[in-house]
Amino acid sequence: MQTFSIVVFDGDGIGPEIMAPTLAILTQISEAATSYRLAFDHHPMGASHYAKTGEALPEASVEAARRSDAILLSAMGLPDIRYPDGTEITPQIDIRIALDLYAGVRPVRIVPGHPTPLAAPGPVDFVLIRESTEGLFHTKGTGEVTEDYAKETLRITRATSEKLFRFAFDLAAQRKASGRGSGKVTCVDKANVFRAFAYFRELFDAEAAKHPELAADHAYVDAMALWMVTRPGAFDVMVTENMFGDILSDLGAGLMGGLGLAPSADIGDDNAVFQPCHGTAPDIAGQGIANPLAMILSAAMMLDWLGVRAENAEIAADGARLREAVEAVLTEGAILTGDLGGKATTEEAAAAVAAQL
């Protein structure tokens, strides 16, 4: 029996409200498993903790996360709690840098029931991989501001980019082997204008040459924004810089019907964080009406990642079951939260997923 230690950060705003039913579902799954158990370990982090202590991400929390098997993180930050320089509290970004979680994984999957704005989407199932530790976020909090100008620095390194591209091609190979993808990796950049992105593309091509069994191509980021809307079914795995990925991942969430259905993971060599893409929605916090599905889908991604990493087929299968349970709730369409056009509470939506399991 394998035991996986899961560090939990409950988050701010609606964060605790969507984390609690997610943990209940994970406990339900874990207790029925025959080859593994999940052990949850809660630690402080976030804007609310900063307001109380002056510390958004305690070092003890970072060390606990570093020692864990996986990290489950809910929505973080509050617009009215900020650092002295006026920027928001973003420990979810800080922990990516602290643990070198360079691969931000943002799946985009449209199933029957997804309230997509696309008229006739057809099969859509691709993954956007966003580099999560450098790029235009490199000088976050330390950019230069004067009376006459402001400056931030974009940074692309060989060490991080090579790891990122290896991850992207490995994921494409896994998806192709499982029948979920075509085995194509698309590098999204702006190499026609910026030398940094020409360098980024050069490193991508070097990694692509090592994978003749997979397809590789390129797209400028502005063209990709168009193609994600006009032909999203044409893509399998796309990989891009931090800021471009930040923007395109929200576009992907829009294709699926909103951020309430958008899970994510930030993965490094030794650690991984799983969290919903959406914010803390303080305007509805405490009302019990937040959509828990992105949080639950992030937990499904965690189970899948643990299964592959630990070579445990049962936990990987449970991750797929959990994702399919959410998709079944969406397809049936009877129990949906307000952002999806329904009237269900947070607990009712989560209970519908548990019932599908």
C-alpha positions as CSV (number, residue, x, y, z in Angstrom):
1,M,0.0,0.0,0.0
2,Q,1.5,3.3,-1.1
3,T,0.7,6.4,0.9
4,F,1.0,9.8,-0.8
5,S,1.5,12.9,1.2
6,I,-0.6,15.8,-0.2
7,V,0.1,19.3,1.1
8,V,-3.0,21.4,1.0
9,F,-3.3,25.2,0.7
10,D,-6.9,26.2,1.2
11,G,-6.7,29.6,-0.5
12,D,-8.5,32.9,-0.2
13,G,-12.1,34.0,-1.0
14,I,-13.9,31.0,-2.4
15,G,-10.8,28.9,-2.1
16,P,-11.8,27.0,1.1
17,E,-15.3,26.5,-0.2
18,I,-14.2,24.6,-3.3
19,M,-11.3,22.8,-1.5
20,A,-13.5,21.2,1.1
21,P,-15.7,19.2,-1.2
22,T,-12.7,18.3,-3.4
23,L,-10.9,16.8,-0.4
24,A,-14.1,14.9,0.5
25,I,-14.2,13.3,-3.0
26,L,-10.5,12.5,-2.9
27,T,-11.1,10.8,0.5
28,Q,-14.0,8.8,-1.0
29,I,-11.7,7.6,-3.8
30,S,-8.7,6.9,-1.6
31,E,-10.7,4.9,1.0
32,A,-12.0,2.6,-1.8
33,A,-8.5,2.1,-3.3
34,T,-6.6,-1.1,-2.8
35,S,-3.1,0.0,-3.6
36,Y,-2.8,3.5,-2.2
37,R,-3.9,6.1,0.4
38,L,-3.9,9.9,0.3
39,A,-2.8,11.8,3.4
40,F,-3.6,15.5,3.5
41,D,-1.5,18.0,5.4
42,H,-2.8,21.6,5.6
43,H,-0.4,24.6,5.6
44,P,-0.9,28.4,5.6
45,M,-0.4,30.5,2.5
46,G,-2.1,33.4,0.8
47,A,-3.4,37.0,1.1
48,S,-5.5,36.3,4.2
49,H,-2.4,34.9,5.9
50,Y,-0.4,37.9,4.8
51,A,-3.0,40.3,6.3
52,K,-2.6,38.5,9.6
53,T,1.1,37.9,9.7
54,G,2.8,40.0,7.0
55,E,3.9,36.8,5.3
56,A,2.2,35.4,2.2
57,L,4.3,32.2,1.8
58,P,5.9,31.0,5.0
59,E,9.2,29.1,4.6
60,A,7.8,26.3,6.6
61,S,5.0,25.9,4.1
62,V,7.5,25.9,1.2
63,E,9.6,23.2,2.9
64,A,6.5,21.0,3.6
65,A,5.5,21.4,0.0
66,R,9.0,20.4,-1.1
67,R,8.8,17.2,0.9
68,S,5.4,16.3,-0.2
69,D,4.3,13.9,-3.0
70,A,2.0,16.5,-4.5
71,I,0.5,19.9,-3.7
72,L,-3.1,20.8,-4.0
73,L,-3.7,24.6,-4.0
74,S,-6.9,26.5,-4.2
75,A,-7.6,30.0,-5.5
76,M,-5.2,32.6,-4.0
77,G,-5.1,36.4,-3.6
78,L,-7.5,39.2,-2.7
79,P,-7.7,42.5,-4.7
80,D,-7.9,44.6,-1.5
81,I,-4.8,43.0,0.1
82,R,-1.6,44.1,-1.6
83,Y,2.1,44.6,-1.1
84,P,3.4,48.1,-0.3
85,D,4.2,48.6,-4.0
86,G,0.6,48.1,-5.0
87,T,0.9,44.6,-6.5
88,E,-1.4,41.8,-5.5
89,I,-0.3,39.0,-3.2
90,T,0.6,36.1,-5.5
91,P,2.2,33.2,-3.5
92,Q,0.9,30.8,-6.2
93,I,3.6,32.3,-8.5
94,D,6.2,32.5,-5.8
95,I,5.9,28.8,-5.0
96,R,6.4,27.9,-8.7
97,I,9.8,29.8,-8.6
98,A,10.8,28.4,-5.2
99,L,10.2,24.8,-6.3
100,D,11.3,25.3,-10.0
101,L,7.9,24.3,-11.4
102,Y,8.8,25.2,-14.9
103,A,6.0,23.4,-16.8
104,G,2.5,25.0,-16.5
105,V,0.1,22.5,-17.9
106,R,-3.3,23.8,-19.0
107,P,-5.6,21.2,-20.6
108,V,-8.3,22.4,-23.0
109,R,-11.0,19.7,-23.5
110,I,-14.5,20.3,-24.8
111,V,-17.1,17.6,-24.2
112,P,-20.9,17.5,-24.8
113,G,-22.3,19.8,-22.2
114,H,-19.5,22.3,-22.1
115,P,-21.1,25.7,-22.7
116,T,-18.6,26.6,-25.4
117,P,-19.0,29.8,-27.4
118,L,-17.9,27.9,-30.5
119,A,-20.7,27.1,-32.9
120,A,-19.5,23.7,-34.0
121,P,-16.3,22.8,-32.1
122,G,-16.0,19.1,-33.0
123,P,-13.5,17.1,-30.9
124,V,-11.2,19.4,-28.9
125,D,-8.6,18.0,-26.6
126,F,-5.3,19.8,-26.5
127,V,-2.8,20.8,-23.8
128,L,-1.1,24.2,-23.5
129,I,2.2,24.1,-21.7
130,R,3.3,27.5,-20.3
131,E,6.8,28.0,-19.0
132,S,6.1,29.1,-15.4
133,T,9.3,30.5,-13.9
134,E,10.9,33.1,-16.2
135,G,9.9,34.8,-19.5
136,L,8.2,38.2,-19.0
137,F,7.5,37.3,-15.3
138,H,11.3,37.2,-14.7
139,T,11.4,40.6,-12.9
140,K,8.0,40.3,-11.2
141,G,8.1,42.7,-8.3
142,T,11.5,44.1,-9.2
143,G,10.9,45.9,-12.5
144,E,12.3,49.4,-12.9
145,V,9.8,52.3,-12.6
146,T,10.8,56.0,-13.0
147,E,8.8,59.1,-13.7
148,D,9.4,58.8,-17.4
149,Y,9.3,55.1,-18.1
150,A,8.8,51.6,-16.7
151,K,10.8,48.5,-17.6
152,E,10.4,44.8,-17.1
153,T,12.8,42.2,-18.5
154,L,12.0,39.1,-20.5
155,R,14.4,36.2,-19.8
156,I,14.7,32.9,-21.7
157,T,17.3,30.4,-20.4
158,R,18.7,27.3,-22.1
159,A,18.5,25.2,-18.9
160,T,14.8,25.9,-18.3
161,S,13.8,25.8,-22.0
162,E,15.4,22.5,-22.6
163,K,13.6,21.0,-19.7
164,L,10.4,22.5,-20.8
165,F,10.6,21.2,-24.3
166,R,11.6,17.7,-23.1
167,F,8.5,17.8,-20.9
168,A,6.3,18.8,-23.9
169,F,7.6,16.1,-26.2
170,D,7.3,13.5,-23.4
171,L,3.7,14.5,-22.8
172,A,2.9,14.4,-26.6
173,A,4.3,10.8,-26.7
174,Q,2.2,9.8,-23.7
175,R,-0.9,11.3,-25.2
176,K,-0.3,9.6,-28.5
177,A,0.3,6.2,-26.8
178,S,-3.0,6.6,-24.9
179,G,-4.9,7.5,-28.0
180,R,-5.7,11.0,-26.8
181,G,-3.4,13.0,-29.1
182,S,-1.9,13.0,-32.5
183,G,1.7,13.3,-31.3
184,K,2.3,16.9,-32.5
185,V,4.0,19.7,-30.5
186,T,3.6,23.3,-31.6
187,C,6.0,26.0,-30.4
188,V,4.2,29.3,-29.9
189,D,6.4,32.3,-30.0
190,K,7.1,35.7,-31.6
191,A,10.4,34.7,-33.3
192,N,9.8,37.1,-36.2
193,V,10.2,40.1,-34.0
194,F,12.2,39.2,-30.9
195,R,15.7,37.7,-30.7
196,A,14.7,36.0,-27.4
197,F,12.0,34.1,-29.1
198,A,14.2,33.2,-32.1
199,Y,16.5,31.6,-29.4
200,F,13.4,29.9,-27.8
201,R,12.5,28.4,-31.2
202,E,16.0,27.3,-31.9
203,L,16.1,25.3,-28.6
204,F,12.7,23.9,-29.5
205,D,13.9,22.7,-32.9
206,A,16.9,21.0,-31.2
207,E,14.6,19.0,-29.0
208,A,12.2,18.2,-31.8
209,A,15.1,16.6,-33.8
210,K,15.4,14.0,-31.0
211,H,11.8,12.9,-31.5
212,P,11.4,11.8,-35.2
213,E,8.4,9.7,-34.2
214,L,6.5,12.9,-33.3
215,A,5.5,15.9,-35.4
216,A,6.7,19.5,-34.6
217,D,5.7,22.8,-35.9
218,H,5.6,26.5,-35.0
219,A,3.1,29.3,-34.7
220,Y,3.3,33.0,-33.9
221,V,1.3,33.8,-30.8
222,D,-1.1,36.2,-32.5
223,A,-1.9,33.6,-35.2
224,M,-2.4,31.0,-32.5
225,A,-4.9,33.2,-30.7
226,L,-6.9,33.2,-34.0
227,W,-6.5,29.4,-34.6
228,M,-7.5,28.4,-31.1
229,V,-10.9,29.9,-32.0
230,T,-11.2,28.9,-35.6
231,R,-9.7,25.4,-35.6
232,P,-9.0,24.3,-32.0
233,G,-9.2,20.6,-33.0
234,A,-6.0,20.9,-35.0
235,F,-3.7,21.0,-32.0
236,D,-2.4,18.4,-29.5
237,V,0.4,19.9,-27.3
238,M,1.5,23.5,-27.6
239,V,4.4,25.1,-25.6
240,T,5.1,28.7,-25.1
241,E,6.6,31.5,-22.9
242,N,5.2,32.5,-19.5
243,M,3.2,35.6,-20.5
244,F,2.0,34.2,-23.8
245,G,0.8,31.1,-21.9
246,D,-0.9,33.2,-19.3
247,I,-3.0,34.9,-21.9
248,L,-3.7,31.8,-24.2
249,S,-4.6,29.6,-21.2
250,D,-7.5,32.0,-20.4
251,L,-8.5,31.9,-24.0
252,G,-8.6,28.1,-23.7
253,A,-10.7,28.4,-20.6
254,G,-13.1,30.6,-22.6
255,L,-13.4,27.9,-25.2
256,M,-14.5,25.4,-22.5
257,G,-17.1,27.7,-21.1
258,G,-15.2,29.6,-18.5
259,L,-12.6,29.5,-15.8
260,G,-14.9,27.5,-13.6
261,L,-14.0,24.5,-15.8
262,A,-10.3,25.2,-16.2
263,P,-7.8,23.1,-14.2
264,S,-4.1,23.4,-14.2
265,A,-0.8,22.0,-12.9
266,D,2.7,23.5,-12.5
267,I,5.2,20.7,-12.7
268,G,8.9,20.5,-12.0
269,D,11.5,17.7,-11.8
270,D,10.6,16.9,-8.1
271,N,7.4,18.6,-7.2
272,A,4.0,19.6,-8.7
273,V,1.2,22.0,-7.8
274,F,-2.4,21.4,-8.9
275,Q,-4.9,24.3,-8.8
276,P,-7.8,25.8,-10.7
277,C,-7.0,28.6,-13.1
278,H,-9.7,31.0,-11.7
279,G,-9.4,33.6,-9.0
280,T,-10.8,33.9,-5.5
281,A,-14.1,35.7,-6.5
282,P,-14.5,37.6,-3.2
283,D,-17.8,39.0,-4.4
284,I,-19.4,35.6,-4.0
285,A,-17.2,34.2,-1.2
286,G,-19.2,32.7,1.7
287,Q,-22.4,32.3,-0.3
288,G,-21.9,28.6,-1.2
289,I,-22.4,29.1,-4.9
290,A,-18.9,28.9,-6.3
291,N,-18.2,26.3,-9.1
292,P,-16.0,23.5,-7.7
293,L,-15.4,21.7,-11.0
294,A,-12.1,23.3,-11.9
295,M,-10.8,22.4,-8.4
296,I,-12.0,18.9,-8.8
297,L,-10.5,18.5,-12.3
298,S,-7.2,19.8,-10.9
299,A,-7.4,17.0,-8.3
300,A,-8.0,14.5,-11.1
301,M,-4.8,15.8,-12.8
302,M,-3.0,15.3,-9.6
303,L,-4.1,11.6,-9.4
304,D,-3.0,11.1,-13.0
305,W,0.4,12.6,-12.4
306,L,0.9,10.6,-9.2
307,G,0.0,7.4,-11.0
308,V,2.5,8.0,-13.8
309,R,5.2,9.1,-11.4
310,A,4.7,6.3,-8.9
311,E,3.9,3.7,-11.6
312,N,0.6,3.0,-9.9
313,A,-2.1,2.1,-12.4
314,E,-4.9,2.3,-9.9
315,I,-4.4,5.9,-8.9
316,A,-3.9,6.9,-12.6
317,A,-7.2,5.2,-13.4
318,D,-8.9,7.0,-10.5
319,G,-7.7,10.3,-12.0
320,A,-9.4,9.4,-15.3
321,R,-12.5,8.3,-13.5
322,L,-12.7,11.6,-11.6
323,R,-12.3,13.6,-14.8
324,E,-15.0,11.5,-16.6
325,A,-17.3,11.9,-13.6
326,V,-17.1,15.7,-14.0
327,E,-17.6,15.4,-17.7
328,A,-20.7,13.2,-17.1
329,V,-22.2,15.9,-14.8
330,L,-21.6,18.5,-17.6
331,T,-23.1,16.3,-20.3
332,E,-26.2,15.6,-18.2
333,G,-26.5,19.4,-17.5
334,A,-29.0,19.0,-14.7
335,I,-26.8,20.1,-11.8
336,L,-24.7,23.1,-12.7
337,T,-23.6,26.2,-10.8
338,G,-24.7,29.7,-11.8
339,D,-21.7,30.5,-14.0
340,L,-22.7,27.5,-16.2
341,G,-26.3,28.6,-16.4
342,G,-27.7,26.5,-13.5
343,K,-28.7,27.1,-9.9
344,A,-26.8,24.4,-8.0
345,T,-24.8,25.2,-4.9
346,T,-21.1,24.3,-4.5
347,E,-22.0,21.3,-2.4
348,E,-24.7,20.1,-4.9
349,A,-22.3,20.3,-7.8
350,A,-19.6,18.4,-5.9
351,A,-22.2,15.8,-4.7
352,A,-23.2,15.2,-8.4
353,V,-19.6,14.3,-9.2
354,A,-19.4,12.1,-6.2
355,A,-22.6,10.3,-7.2
356,Q,-21.2,9.7,-10.7
357,L,-18.2,8.0,-9.1
